[in-house]
Amino acid sequence: MAVRAQRSDANAALKQIISLDLLDKGRKVVAMGGFVEIPVKRPHPDLQVVLQKKPAFYRSTPDLVSALEGEMNSDQLRLLPRGWYILGDVIVVKIHPSLGQYQNMIGKALLSFYPRCKAVLRDFGIEGQLREPVRELIAGEGTETLHRENGVLFRLDAQKIMFSPGNLQERMRTSRLGKGEFVVDMFAGIGYFSLPMAVHSRPRRVMAIELNPIAYDYLCQNIRLNHVEEIVQPVLGDCARETPQGVADRVVMGMVQVTDRYLSKGIEALRSGGILHYHQTIPSWHYPDAAVKDVMRAAHLAGRRATIARCIRVKKYSPGVVHVVVDARIDRDF
Ligand SMILES: C[S@@+](CC[C@H](N)C(=O)[O-])C[C@H]1O[C@@H](n2cnc3c(N)ncnc32)[C@H](O)[C@@H]1O
């Protein structure tokens, strides 16, 4: 059943339905001609309810517990993963250590949920300076994939290269920055920030520095795939050596944990009035002060003045730790 309302009254009707706690979230609002049908859970004396001829349902999230009931005991069923993510046509999932013996079964069940996907990787986390994922193929085959996000194409091998779904909002925000500017992306990876910026904001130039040769190779492929060869200049090497001085309008430091070691390079890369995006992981109870202090201290040591423009929580990183980004304007200190 649903409430049928004129399109012009749809917002008011929806608000009323929500306030009465009657909205059926399992179905979609359907538009038909000049009317919309808003799905409701039950009739109400204040609302005129109709029976829907063509209800549209939201797809329910596939459920591993129902799929594997009978294959393991109830304690094990409780430990099954409730979430996973998909990069292109590869599924990435974390599995509780005690369920190792069932990993292939879990992988196959996930593949059956997503017929367009070709492989499942068990994720054990990210390691080291090069931020390399530790992942095991547990079902299907082929781990190189083409991931599309916000109109940008990323080719990557999901077994060798990280791609953090939790950074989506930050990638979206970055895609709106940098128009006409000279940008330095000090930890470019496969182009996480450089490519959305180049595709959507058209900077004058993006210098994309990457240390890991595998990630660098994908970066080069992705620059071509997205037709931004005129904008993005890939550089294979250590940003501690390759970052230029005093020329950038904007510097992106999209790394965590060790980013503070490179802050002086990032700050020195900027012309007066340039903008720094400093990513870091900090204890959540020190948000945002710990990251702000890093920037203020490094600017002071470099003889520059930092003005904090914005602090953002990008995502929860681990228990009690948040990934943050600090935007700061860096001026000459006269
Ligand atoms: C994967 S991204 C980090 C993405 C994201 N901010 C996160 O960790 O959630 C970091 C990239 O910086 C590269 N990298 C690490 N140290 C570097 C350095 N000194 N110079 C250039 N690139 C570096 C790594 O190889 C990696 O590809």
The ligand as a Gaussian input file, in Angstrom:
#p B3LYP/6-31G(d) Opt

LIG

0 1
 C       47.922000       4.179000      -0.879000
 S       48.110000       5.842000      -0.707000
 C       47.255000       6.181000       0.778000
 C       45.809000       6.277000       0.505000
 C       44.973000       6.670000       1.684000
 N       45.241000       8.051000       2.078000
 C       44.998000       5.750000       2.889000
 O       46.026000       5.278000       3.362000
 O       43.924000       5.444000       3.383000
 C       49.763000       6.167000      -0.301000
 C       50.701000       5.975000      -1.452000
 O       51.889000       6.690000      -1.160000
 C       52.995000       5.955000      -1.638000
 N       54.203000       6.408000      -0.929000
 C       54.609000       6.055000       0.303000
 N       55.741000       6.721000       0.616000
 C       56.042000       7.516000      -0.429000
 C       57.073000       8.441000      -0.692000
 N       58.035000       8.676000       0.188000
 N       57.053000       9.102000      -1.879000
 C       56.086000       8.872000      -2.781000
 N       55.070000       7.996000      -2.594000
 C       55.043000       7.325000      -1.427000
 C       52.619000       4.504000      -1.386000
 O       53.335000       3.631000      -2.229000
 C       51.108000       4.532000      -1.689000
 O       50.853000       4.191000      -3.018000

